[in-house]
Amino acid sequence: MLMKKSFLNTLFCLVIILLAIEGQAQSVKTDYNTKTDFKKYKTYAWMAPGDTVLNGRRPDKLYAGSIMLFANEELKKKGLTMVSIEPEVVFVFHTRVDERTVYSQSPTLSVGVGVAGPGYYVGGYAPVAGGEITEKQVEDGILAFDMYDTKTRELVWTGSVEKTFSASMDDVEVLIGEYIKKIFKKLPIKAK
């Protein structure tokens, strides 16, 4: 009986761990054309429609330089070389940050009094502490990459992440680096 209980506890823990891992993996989404031979790609460049360091003055493009730096590191690990003339693929990234306010209320501490007798009960309580409402600014961020084949001009791969963070409390550059690694890990090109 003890061995069966131990097995069930171990199984329960494994299920919880797997659910936690699956929940984390769902924050990064990728999609690609299954007919594309990704082994043929060796060179890339960045395209600048509106989401590059050239638009770094826009508040939502504050981290464009870091995004490109981290992405270049991951693409290099995949064996791709950045070129300025005749790349085989081009990458474009898109960002969006929406600010919102989150409200929370602290637990309320109450004191109560009750009186009981045969056949009756009277009671009351009054809050004495807590119940304070606080607000906190958070940002909902989206970072997405698109990869286009320059010969066919078709979208062949896309990867994105959605993350809620606090710009005042989180190290945004560290978050960017972590999630870019997760996104490009799913690029169907074997690391060199």
C-alpha positions as CSV (number, residue, x, y, z in Angstrom):
1,M,0.0,0.0,0.0
2,L,2.9,2.4,0.9
3,M,4.6,1.7,-2.5
4,K,1.3,2.4,-4.3
5,K,0.8,5.7,-2.5
6,S,4.4,6.7,-3.2
7,F,3.9,5.8,-6.9
8,L,0.8,7.9,-7.0
9,N,2.5,10.9,-5.4
10,T,5.4,10.7,-7.9
11,L,2.9,10.4,-10.8
12,F,1.0,13.4,-9.5
13,C,4.2,15.5,-9.2
14,L,5.2,14.5,-12.8
15,V,1.8,15.6,-14.1
16,I,2.1,19.0,-12.4
17,I,5.6,19.5,-13.8
18,L,4.5,18.6,-17.3
19,L,1.5,20.9,-17.1
20,A,3.8,23.7,-15.9
21,I,6.2,23.1,-18.7
22,E,3.4,23.0,-21.3
23,G,2.0,26.2,-19.9
24,Q,5.3,28.0,-20.4
25,A,5.8,26.6,-23.9
26,Q,2.4,28.0,-25.0
27,S,3.7,31.6,-24.6
28,V,5.9,31.1,-27.7
29,K,4.1,30.4,-31.0
30,T,5.6,29.5,-34.3
31,D,4.3,28.5,-37.7
32,Y,6.0,27.6,-41.0
33,N,5.5,26.3,-44.5
34,T,6.1,22.5,-44.2
35,K,7.0,22.4,-47.9
36,T,10.0,24.7,-47.4
37,D,13.5,23.2,-47.3
38,F,15.1,25.2,-44.6
39,K,18.5,23.6,-45.1
40,K,19.1,25.6,-48.3
41,Y,19.1,28.9,-46.4
42,K,22.6,30.3,-45.5
43,T,22.2,34.1,-45.7
44,Y,19.8,36.6,-44.4
45,A,19.2,40.3,-44.0
46,W,16.8,42.6,-42.1
47,M,14.0,44.4,-43.8
48,A,12.9,47.8,-42.6
49,P,9.2,48.4,-43.1
50,G,8.7,50.1,-39.7
51,D,10.1,48.0,-37.0
52,T,13.9,48.5,-37.0
53,V,16.5,50.6,-35.4
54,L,15.8,53.2,-38.0
55,N,12.6,53.9,-36.1
56,G,14.3,53.8,-32.7
57,R,12.8,57.2,-31.7
58,R,9.3,55.7,-31.5
59,P,8.6,54.7,-27.9
60,D,7.5,51.2,-28.9
61,K,10.8,50.7,-30.7
62,L,13.0,51.5,-27.7
63,Y,14.6,48.1,-27.7
64,A,14.9,47.6,-31.5
65,G,18.7,47.5,-31.3
66,S,18.7,44.8,-28.6
67,I,16.1,42.8,-30.5
68,M,18.3,42.7,-33.6
69,L,21.4,42.0,-31.6
70,F,19.9,39.0,-29.7
71,A,18.2,37.7,-32.9
72,N,21.5,38.0,-34.9
73,E,23.2,35.9,-32.2
74,E,20.6,33.1,-32.4
75,L,20.6,33.2,-36.3
76,K,24.4,32.8,-36.2
77,K,24.0,29.7,-34.0
78,K,21.7,28.3,-36.7
79,G,24.5,28.8,-39.3
80,L,23.0,31.8,-41.0
81,T,25.2,34.7,-42.1
82,M,23.9,38.3,-42.3
83,V,24.7,39.9,-45.7
84,S,23.7,43.2,-47.3
85,I,23.5,42.0,-51.0
86,E,21.3,39.2,-52.3
87,P,20.2,37.4,-49.0
88,E,18.3,34.2,-49.4
89,V,15.8,35.2,-46.7
90,V,14.8,38.5,-45.0
91,F,13.5,38.9,-41.5
92,V,11.1,41.5,-40.2
93,F,10.2,42.0,-36.6
94,H,7.1,43.6,-35.1
95,T,6.6,44.9,-31.6
96,R,3.6,46.2,-29.7
97,V,3.3,47.2,-26.1
98,D,0.0,48.1,-24.5
99,E,0.0,49.6,-21.0
100,R,-2.8,48.8,-18.5
101,T,-3.4,49.2,-14.8
102,V,-4.0,46.2,-12.6
103,Y,-5.8,46.7,-9.3
104,S,-5.6,44.5,-6.2
105,Q,-7.0,44.6,-2.8
106,S,-5.2,43.6,0.4
107,P,-7.0,41.1,2.7
108,T,-9.3,42.6,5.2
109,L,-8.9,41.9,8.9
110,S,-12.2,42.0,10.8
111,V,-13.1,41.7,14.4
112,G,-16.4,40.1,15.4
113,V,-18.5,39.7,18.5
114,G,-21.2,37.1,19.0
115,V,-23.7,36.4,21.8
116,A,-25.8,33.2,22.0
117,G,-28.5,32.0,24.3
118,P,-31.1,29.3,24.2
119,G,-32.8,29.6,20.8
120,Y,-31.0,32.8,19.6
121,Y,-27.7,34.1,18.3
122,V,-26.7,37.7,17.7
123,G,-23.4,38.6,16.2
124,G,-21.6,41.4,14.3
125,Y,-18.2,42.3,12.9
126,A,-16.4,45.3,11.8
127,P,-13.3,45.7,9.5
128,V,-10.3,47.0,11.4
129,A,-7.4,46.8,8.9
130,G,-6.6,46.0,5.3
131,G,-8.9,46.2,2.3
132,E,-6.6,48.8,0.7
133,I,-6.8,49.0,-3.1
134,T,-3.5,49.4,-4.9
135,E,-2.7,49.9,-8.5
136,K,0.2,48.7,-10.6
137,Q,1.1,49.5,-14.2
138,V,1.9,46.5,-16.4
139,E,2.6,46.2,-20.0
140,D,1.3,43.5,-22.4
141,G,4.0,43.1,-25.0
142,I,4.1,41.2,-28.3
143,L,7.3,40.4,-30.2
144,A,7.0,38.7,-33.6
145,F,9.4,37.7,-36.4
146,D,8.5,36.9,-40.0
147,M,10.9,35.2,-42.4
148,Y,10.5,35.6,-46.2
149,D,12.1,33.7,-49.0
150,T,13.6,36.4,-51.3
151,K,13.2,34.3,-54.5
152,T,9.5,33.3,-54.0
153,R,8.7,36.4,-51.8
154,E,6.6,34.0,-49.6
155,L,6.4,34.0,-45.9
156,V,8.1,30.7,-44.8
157,W,8.3,31.0,-41.0
158,T,6.8,33.2,-38.3
159,G,7.5,33.2,-34.5
160,S,6.0,35.3,-31.8
161,V,5.7,35.7,-28.0
162,E,3.1,37.5,-25.9
163,K,4.3,38.5,-22.4
164,T,2.9,40.6,-19.6
165,F,5.6,42.4,-17.7
166,S,6.3,45.5,-15.6
167,A,8.8,47.9,-17.2
168,S,9.5,49.4,-13.8
169,M,10.3,46.1,-12.1
170,D,11.5,43.7,-14.8
171,D,14.7,43.8,-16.7
172,V,13.2,44.2,-20.2
173,E,16.4,43.5,-22.1
174,V,16.9,40.2,-20.2
175,L,13.3,39.2,-21.0
176,I,13.8,40.1,-24.7
177,G,17.0,37.9,-24.8
178,E,15.2,35.0,-23.1
179,Y,12.2,35.0,-25.4
180,I,14.2,35.5,-28.6
181,K,16.2,32.4,-27.7
182,K,12.9,30.5,-27.2
183,I,11.4,31.8,-30.5
184,F,14.5,31.0,-32.7
185,K,14.9,27.6,-31.0
186,K,11.7,26.7,-32.9
187,L,13.1,27.9,-36.3
188,P,13.3,24.7,-38.3
189,I,17.0,25.0,-39.1
190,K,19.4,22.8,-37.2
191,A,22.0,24.6,-35.0
192,K,25.5,24.4,-36.2
